[in-house]
Amino acid sequence: MKKSLVVITLVLSTVMNGLAQADNEAIKRVLRSETEGFFKRDKAEWANAWAHTPYVNFAANLYGGDFRLIKGWSELEKQFASQFKSKKVSDKVTVQNDNYMIHQNGNMAFVTYDQTLLDSHGKTTSKESRVLEKLNGQWKIINVIALTNLQNFEKK
């Protein structure tokens, strides 16, 4: 009986670990897709990464020392609309994300990571924080905090 219990525990542990790894990879894909969709000016890809709910939040520091907090999907979509008006991509941006820390608890996940953006202007680094919620079996972003290193940028 004890052997059976140990075997069942090991099998369940292996299965649960595999599911967590699959969720971690799905989360990373959503985060990458949101960023790449933005820089490709692909509104559908960008929007698909987000939960379209009134409780989403986006917070970031901006050039010139200002910051922005946007609350709710409708406001976020409206604030970013100008970014997607032109399908013309002015610069190819390569996204590199490293040092992920992912903590899942049921249908919620908290993620931090380092992001490096490479384009014709050089390299931009940031510390990123995301909260995702699993809605209808899909991980969706509900909170973004982006702290970009702006010390080498001129005021715009």
PyRosetta script that sets phi, psi and omega in degrees:
from pyrosetta import init, pose_from_sequence

init()
pose = pose_from_sequence("MKKSLVVITLVLSTVMNGLAQADNEAIKRVLRSETEGFFKRDKAEWANAWAHTPYVNFAANLYGGDFRLIKGWSELEKQFASQFKSKKVSDKVTVQNDNYMIHQNGNMAFVTYDQTLLDSHGKTTSKESRVLEKLNGQWKIINVIALTNLQNFEKK")
pose.set_psi(1, -43.5)
pose.set_omega(1, 179.2)
pose.set_phi(2, -63.7)
pose.set_psi(2, -38.7)
pose.set_omega(2, 178.8)
pose.set_phi(3, -62.5)
pose.set_psi(3, -42.7)
pose.set_omega(3, 179.4)
pose.set_phi(4, -62.2)
pose.set_psi(4, -41.6)
pose.set_omega(4, 179.5)
pose.set_phi(5, -64.6)
pose.set_psi(5, -41.9)
pose.set_omega(5, 178.2)
pose.set_phi(6, -63.9)
pose.set_psi(6, -44.4)
pose.set_omega(6, 179.8)
pose.set_phi(7, -62.9)
pose.set_psi(7, -45.5)
pose.set_omega(7, 179.3)
pose.set_phi(8, -61.9)
pose.set_psi(8, -42.3)
pose.set_omega(8, 178.9)
pose.set_phi(9, -62.1)
pose.set_psi(9, -43.9)
pose.set_omega(9, 179.0)
pose.set_phi(10, -64.4)
pose.set_psi(10, -42.3)
pose.set_omega(10, 179.6)
pose.set_phi(11, -64.1)
pose.set_psi(11, -46.9)
pose.set_omega(11, 179.1)
pose.set_phi(12, -62.2)
pose.set_psi(12, -40.6)
pose.set_omega(12, 178.4)
pose.set_phi(13, -61.3)
pose.set_psi(13, -43.1)
pose.set_omega(13, 179.3)
pose.set_phi(14, -64.5)
pose.set_psi(14, -43.3)
pose.set_omega(14, 179.4)
pose.set_phi(15, -63.7)
pose.set_psi(15, -46.7)
pose.set_omega(15, -178.7)
pose.set_phi(16, -63.4)
pose.set_psi(16, -39.9)
pose.set_omega(16, 177.9)
pose.set_phi(17, -63.7)
pose.set_psi(17, -40.9)
pose.set_omega(17, 177.6)
pose.set_phi(18, -63.5)
pose.set_psi(18, -40.7)
pose.set_omega(18, 178.0)
pose.set_phi(19, -65.7)
pose.set_psi(19, -41.1)
pose.set_omega(19, 178.3)
pose.set_phi(20, -62.9)
pose.set_psi(20, -41.5)
pose.set_omega(20, 178.0)
pose.set_phi(21, -63.6)
pose.set_psi(21, -41.5)
pose.set_omega(21, 178.0)
pose.set_phi(22, -63.0)
pose.set_psi(22, -41.5)
pose.set_omega(22, 176.7)
pose.set_phi(23, -63.5)
pose.set_psi(23, -43.1)
pose.set_omega(23, 178.6)
pose.set_phi(24, -58.0)
pose.set_psi(24, -43.9)
pose.set_omega(24, 179.5)
pose.set_phi(25, -66.7)
pose.set_psi(25, -39.6)
pose.set_omega(25, 177.2)
pose.set_phi(26, -63.0)
pose.set_psi(26, -40.8)
pose.set_omega(26, 178.1)
pose.set_phi(27, -61.9)
pose.set_psi(27, -47.1)
pose.set_omega(27, 179.6)
pose.set_phi(28, -60.2)
pose.set_psi(28, -39.6)
pose.set_omega(28, 178.8)
pose.set_phi(29, -63.6)
pose.set_psi(29, -41.9)
pose.set_omega(29, 179.3)
pose.set_phi(30, -62.7)
pose.set_psi(30, -44.4)
pose.set_omega(30, -178.8)
pose.set_phi(31, -63.6)
pose.set_psi(31, -43.4)
pose.set_omega(31, 179.6)
pose.set_phi(32, -66.0)
pose.set_psi(32, -42.4)
pose.set_omega(32, -178.7)
pose.set_phi(33, -62.9)
pose.set_psi(33, -40.9)
pose.set_omega(33, 178.9)
pose.set_phi(34, -61.3)
pose.set_psi(34, -47.2)
pose.set_omega(34, -178.4)
pose.set_phi(35, -68.5)
pose.set_psi(35, -47.0)
pose.set_omega(35, -179.4)
pose.set_phi(36, -65.7)
pose.set_psi(36, -39.2)
pose.set_omega(36, 176.8)
pose.set_phi(37, -59.2)
pose.set_psi(37, -41.2)
pose.set_omega(37, 177.8)
pose.set_phi(38, -61.1)
pose.set_psi(38, -50.2)
pose.set_omega(38, -175.9)
pose.set_phi(39, -72.8)
pose.set_psi(39, -23.0)
pose.set_omega(39, 174.8)
pose.set_phi(40, -84.9)
pose.set_psi(40, -4.4)
pose.set_omega(40, -176.1)
pose.set_phi(41, 60.9)
pose.set_psi(41, 38.2)
pose.set_omega(41, 178.2)
pose.set_phi(42, -103.7)
pose.set_psi(42, 92.1)
pose.set_omega(42, -174.7)
pose.set_phi(43, -60.4)
pose.set_psi(43, -39.0)
pose.set_omega(43, -178.9)
pose.set_phi(44, -62.0)
pose.set_psi(44, -45.2)
pose.set_omega(44, 179.4)
pose.set_phi(45, -64.7)
pose.set_psi(45, -45.5)
pose.set_omega(45, 179.2)
pose.set_phi(46, -60.1)
pose.set_psi(46, -50.5)
pose.set_omega(46, -176.0)
pose.set_phi(47, -65.4)
pose.set_psi(47, -33.3)
pose.set_omega(47, -179.0)
pose.set_phi(48, -64.5)
pose.set_psi(48, -22.1)
pose.set_omega(48, -180.0)
pose.set_phi(49, -79.0)
pose.set_psi(49, -16.3)
pose.set_omega(49, -174.8)
pose.set_phi(50, -99.5)
pose.set_psi(50, 148.1)
pose.set_omega(50, 166.6)
pose.set_phi(51, -77.0)
pose.set_psi(51, 133.1)
pose.set_omega(51, -178.5)
pose.set_phi(52, -94.4)
pose.set_psi(52, 67.3)
pose.set_omega(52, -174.7)
pose.set_phi(53, -125.3)
pose.set_psi(53, 160.4)
pose.set_omega(53, 179.2)
pose.set_phi(54, -72.6)
pose.set_psi(54, -9.8)
pose.set_omega(54, -177.2)
pose.set_phi(55, -100.4)
pose.set_psi(55, 8.2)
pose.set_omega(55, 175.0)
pose.set_phi(56, -72.7)
pose.set_psi(56, 152.3)
pose.set_omega(56, 178.3)
pose.set_phi(57, -138.7)
pose.set_psi(57, 146.3)
pose.set_omega(57, 175.3)
pose.set_phi(58, -133.3)
pose.set_psi(58, 123.2)
pose.set_omega(58, 178.8)
pose.set_phi(59, -130.1)
pose.set_psi(59, 134.7)
pose.set_omega(59, -179.9)
pose.set_phi(60, -155.0)
pose.set_psi(60, 151.3)
pose.set_omega(60, 169.1)
pose.set_phi(61, -85.9)
pose.set_psi(61, 152.1)
pose.set_omega(61, -173.6)
pose.set_phi(62, -123.2)
pose.set_psi(62, 164.1)
pose.set_omega(62, 174.8)
pose.set_phi(63, -56.6)
pose.set_psi(63, 143.5)
pose.set_omega(63, 178.8)
pose.set_phi(64, 86.3)
pose.set_psi(64, 2.6)
pose.set_omega(64, 175.2)
pose.set_phi(65, 91.8)
pose.set_psi(65, -0.9)
pose.set_omega(65, 179.5)
pose.set_phi(66, -82.8)
pose.set_psi(66, 176.8)
pose.set_omega(66, 176.9)
pose.set_phi(67, -145.3)
pose.set_psi(67, 166.8)
pose.set_omega(67, -179.0)
pose.set_phi(68, -142.1)
pose.set_psi(68, 138.6)
pose.set_omega(68, 171.3)
pose.set_phi(69, -127.6)
pose.set_psi(69, 121.1)
pose.set_omega(69, -179.7)
pose.set_phi(70, -116.0)
pose.set_psi(70, 130.2)
pose.set_omega(70, -177.1)
pose.set_phi(71, -116.0)
pose.set_psi(71, 129.8)
pose.set_omega(71, 175.0)
pose.set_phi(72, 90.7)
pose.set_psi(72, 143.3)
pose.set_omega(72, -178.5)
pose.set_phi(73, -60.3)
pose.set_psi(73, -44.2)
pose.set_omega(73, -176.1)
pose.set_phi(74, -63.3)
pose.set_psi(74, -39.1)
pose.set_omega(74, 178.1)
pose.set_phi(75, -70.4)
pose.set_psi(75, -39.5)
pose.set_omega(75, 178.8)
pose.set_phi(76, -62.6)
pose.set_psi(76, -47.1)
pose.set_omega(76, 179.5)
pose.set_phi(77, -60.6)
pose.set_psi(77, -41.2)
pose.set_omega(77, 179.3)
pose.set_phi(78, -66.4)
pose.set_psi(78, -43.5)
pose.set_omega(78, -179.2)
pose.set_phi(79, -65.1)
pose.set_psi(79, -31.7)
pose.set_omega(79, -178.1)
pose.set_phi(80, -94.5)
pose.set_psi(80, -2.3)
pose.set_omega(80, -175.5)
pose.set_phi(81, -55.5)
pose.set_psi(81, -40.7)
pose.set_omega(81, -177.8)
pose.set_phi(82, -64.3)
pose.set_psi(82, -27.9)
pose.set_omega(82, 178.9)
pose.set_phi(83, -66.1)
pose.set_psi(83, -26.6)
pose.set_omega(83, -174.6)
pose.set_phi(84, -104.9)
pose.set_psi(84, 1.1)
pose.set_omega(84, -178.6)
pose.set_phi(85, -62.4)
pose.set_psi(85, -40.3)
pose.set_omega(85, 178.7)
pose.set_phi(86, -100.3)
pose.set_psi(86, 128.2)
pose.set_omega(86, 176.6)
pose.set_phi(87, -79.1)
pose.set_psi(87, -8.6)
pose.set_omega(87, -178.7)
pose.set_phi(88, -73.4)
pose.set_psi(88, 121.5)
pose.set_omega(88, 177.6)
pose.set_phi(89, -90.1)
pose.set_psi(89, 119.6)
pose.set_omega(89, -175.2)
pose.set_phi(90, -77.8)
pose.set_psi(90, -22.6)
pose.set_omega(90, -176.2)
pose.set_phi(91, -155.6)
pose.set_psi(91, 139.4)
pose.set_omega(91, 175.3)
pose.set_phi(92, -80.4)
pose.set_psi(92, 125.9)
pose.set_omega(92, -179.4)
pose.set_phi(93, -112.8)
pose.set_psi(93, 128.2)
pose.set_omega(93, 174.5)
pose.set_phi(94, -98.5)
pose.set_psi(94, 128.7)
pose.set_omega(94, -178.2)
pose.set_phi(95, -103.3)
pose.set_psi(95, 127.0)
pose.set_omega(95, 175.5)
pose.set_phi(96, -125.9)
pose.set_psi(96, 118.6)
pose.set_omega(96, 178.1)
pose.set_phi(97, -113.2)
pose.set_psi(97, 134.7)
pose.set_omega(97, -178.1)
pose.set_phi(98, -141.3)
pose.set_psi(98, 170.4)
pose.set_omega(98, 173.2)
pose.set_phi(99, 57.0)
pose.set_psi(99, 45.8)
pose.set_omega(99, 178.0)
pose.set_phi(100, -65.9)
pose.set_psi(100, 139.7)
pose.set_omega(100, 166.3)
pose.set_phi(101, -127.4)
pose.set_psi(101, 112.7)
pose.set_omega(101, -177.8)
pose.set_phi(102, -117.3)
pose.set_psi(102, 124.9)
pose.set_omega(102, 175.9)
pose.set_phi(103, -120.1)
pose.set_psi(103, 116.4)
pose.set_omega(103, 178.5)
pose.set_phi(104, -104.0)
pose.set_psi(104, 143.1)
pose.set_omega(104, 173.4)
pose.set_phi(105, -144.2)
pose.set_psi(105, 96.0)
pose.set_omega(105, -177.6)
pose.set_phi(106, 66.5)
pose.set_psi(106, -124.4)
pose.set_omega(106, -178.5)
pose.set_phi(107, -92.5)
pose.set_psi(107, 16.2)
pose.set_omega(107, 178.5)
pose.set_phi(108, -122.7)
pose.set_psi(108, 148.2)
pose.set_omega(108, 175.9)
pose.set_phi(109, -142.1)
pose.set_psi(109, 138.6)
pose.set_omega(109, 174.9)
pose.set_phi(110, -112.7)
pose.set_psi(110, 130.4)
pose.set_omega(110, -174.1)
pose.set_phi(111, -133.3)
pose.set_psi(111, 135.5)
pose.set_omega(111, 167.1)
pose.set_phi(112, -124.8)
pose.set_psi(112, 150.0)
pose.set_omega(112, 178.2)
pose.set_phi(113, -164.7)
pose.set_psi(113, 164.8)
pose.set_omega(113, 175.3)
pose.set_phi(114, -98.5)
pose.set_psi(114, 136.9)
pose.set_omega(114, 179.6)
pose.set_phi(115, -122.8)
pose.set_psi(115, 136.9)
pose.set_omega(115, 173.4)
pose.set_phi(116, -124.0)
pose.set_psi(116, 127.9)
pose.set_omega(116, 176.0)
pose.set_phi(117, -110.0)
pose.set_psi(117, 128.3)
pose.set_omega(117, 178.8)
pose.set_phi(118, -116.3)
pose.set_psi(118, 126.9)
pose.set_omega(118, 175.7)
pose.set_phi(119, -146.5)
pose.set_psi(119, -169.8)
pose.set_omega(119, -176.6)
pose.set_phi(120, -65.6)
pose.set_psi(120, -16.3)
pose.set_omega(120, 179.4)
pose.set_phi(121, -90.2)
pose.set_psi(121, -8.3)
pose.set_omega(121, -179.8)
pose.set_phi(122, 122.9)
pose.set_psi(122, -143.8)
pose.set_omega(122, -172.9)
pose.set_phi(123, -118.8)
pose.set_psi(123, 134.2)
pose.set_omega(123, 174.4)
pose.set_phi(124, -121.9)
pose.set_psi(124, 129.1)
pose.set_omega(124, 179.4)
pose.set_phi(125, -112.5)
pose.set_psi(125, 152.9)
pose.set_omega(125, 177.8)
pose.set_phi(126, -153.9)
pose.set_psi(126, 159.8)
pose.set_omega(126, 170.6)
pose.set_phi(127, -104.4)
pose.set_psi(127, 126.9)
pose.set_omega(127, -173.5)
pose.set_phi(128, -118.0)
pose.set_psi(128, 144.0)
pose.set_omega(128, 176.0)
pose.set_phi(129, -135.2)
pose.set_psi(129, 133.5)
pose.set_omega(129, 179.9)
pose.set_phi(130, -136.6)
pose.set_psi(130, 147.7)
pose.set_omega(130, 167.7)
pose.set_phi(131, -119.4)
pose.set_psi(131, 130.4)
pose.set_omega(131, 178.9)
pose.set_phi(132, -121.3)
pose.set_psi(132, 151.7)
pose.set_omega(132, 176.8)
pose.set_phi(133, -126.1)
pose.set_psi(133, 138.7)
pose.set_omega(133, 177.5)
pose.set_phi(134, -88.0)
pose.set_psi(134, 111.1)
pose.set_omega(134, -178.0)
pose.set_phi(135, -117.6)
pose.set_psi(135, 124.3)
pose.set_omega(135, -178.9)
pose.set_phi(136, 51.3)
pose.set_psi(136, 39.4)
pose.set_omega(136, 176.7)
pose.set_phi(137, 80.5)
pose.set_psi(137, 3.5)
pose.set_omega(137, -177.7)
pose.set_phi(138, -120.7)
pose.set_psi(138, 135.1)
pose.set_omega(138, 175.6)
pose.set_phi(139, -75.7)
pose.set_psi(139, 130.4)
pose.set_omega(139, -179.6)
pose.set_phi(140, -132.6)
pose.set_psi(140, 143.6)
pose.set_omega(140, 178.7)
pose.set_phi(141, -75.1)
pose.set_psi(141, 133.5)
pose.set_omega(141, 173.9)
pose.set_phi(142, -121.2)
pose.set_psi(142, -13.0)
pose.set_omega(142, 179.3)
pose.set_phi(143, -151.3)
pose.set_psi(143, 133.9)
pose.set_omega(143, 176.2)
pose.set_phi(144, -127.3)
pose.set_psi(144, 133.5)
pose.set_omega(144, 166.1)
pose.set_phi(145, -127.0)
pose.set_psi(145, 119.7)
pose.set_omega(145, -179.3)
pose.set_phi(146, -120.8)
pose.set_psi(146, 114.7)
pose.set_omega(146, 179.4)
pose.set_phi(147, -111.1)
pose.set_psi(147, 97.9)
pose.set_omega(147, -174.7)
pose.set_phi(148, -91.9)
pose.set_psi(148, 138.3)
pose.set_omega(148, 175.7)
pose.set_phi(149, -75.7)
pose.set_psi(149, 105.9)
pose.set_omega(149, -175.2)
pose.set_phi(150, -107.0)
pose.set_psi(150, 9.1)
pose.set_omega(150, -174.2)
pose.set_phi(151, -61.9)
pose.set_psi(151, -25.4)
pose.set_omega(151, -179.2)
pose.set_phi(152, -94.9)
pose.set_psi(152, 4.6)
pose.set_omega(152, -178.5)
pose.set_phi(153, -98.3)
pose.set_psi(153, 145.1)
pose.set_omega(153, 173.4)
pose.set_phi(154, -76.6)
pose.set_psi(154, 155.1)
pose.set_omega(154, 174.5)
pose.set_phi(155, -66.1)
pose.set_psi(155, 135.9)
pose.set_omega(155, -179.8)
pose.set_phi(156, -101.5)
pose.dump_pdb("model.pdb")
